[in-house]
Amino acid sequence: MIISIVLIVLTCLIIWRASDGFEAASEYLGRNLNDGVRGATINAIGSSMPELFTTFWFLFALMDRDGFASGIGTTAGSAIFNGMIIPAVVILAVIGYGLAKKITVSKKVILRDGLSLIAAEFILILLISGDTLHWWHGLILMGVYAIYVIIMLSTMSANEEGEEDDDDDEDDDDDDDGSFLTNLLTLNLEPIFVKDKITTGSAWALLLTTMAIIGGACALLVYSCEDLALGMGIETYFVAVIIASAATSVPDTILSYRDAMAGEYDDAVANALGSNIFDICFALGFPLFIFTMMYGSIEMSPETVENITELRGLLLILTIIAFFIYYFGDGMGRIKAVLLLLIYVGFTAFILAKAYGMQWALDFGDVLRGWMSAVF
């Protein structure tokens, strides 16, 4: 069990280091996107690769059809982590460094991405409501994300699309001091691919390389989560909801944190919300589509259906609560940050209590499933 924890920490470090390359590449490739749109699309897609890879590994490496619940647990758990922890970290960091007393995010960004996320979760609940998953479930989810991206890009005005800032070229010239071997061992990949200035070709090479590294880290993460669950005497699903989801959210957290430190609050929040839409629609939809096309429909056990139903209900409820916290009031300060953290602590407590069969969690789960049946 200790080895599993060490390996999980190692995967977090690998994902964290590789996310620096994600950031540099995505910033350059998304340099023509306006404020908020880049965070919701380019940054969100790049930083959500771990969720996509993790779902793939749970399906294809473990070859466990019920193990897809762990993939759903990772993406849904990550969405809750992104919605609660990332904004709280951003708020507390900005206030802690004395950059501002609170952060103010465009109401337009909150409405656009918040309502899009809630709509995506409604579609997920309505679409995956039985005990069988088919290829067309995945196709519809991918289609929903495609529509979202098209809407995001269409919000850009012609003059904003034409603007380009080439000042990004000078990023991290200081990192060139290290040797190739040192940079490789520490996963400081940007100096390896970007010499004098970043180009489209080097940006794509950097992005694809970091994707490969994070993909490998996610394979190790899946194995470690399975082993940790065995040591704790609980199902892998519960470990995935808490541990795997937090580990795969490292790039999202780092990107949002750095955007906030640069004063780009719209991008910081849009990245978290956009990542959730990507997780729910594409990170679930694409692996589901590929797996069911290759191996046929996925038949889930009654226990898996029960867990997934509760998780989707919690995801929707907590997302709506977070939306109101973001939207109402004059900006977001310490009180809202603490409130978001407490909500996530409560969510984690429920998942752990359910994993060990505590009566209050079982009763609350019954209430959640009853509500889901009545509403949907």
Summary of the structure (lengths in Angstrom):
residues: 376
radius of gyration: 20.1
end to end distance: 39.8
largest distance: 61.9
contacts: 1363
relative contact order: 0.22
helix: 80%
strand: 2%
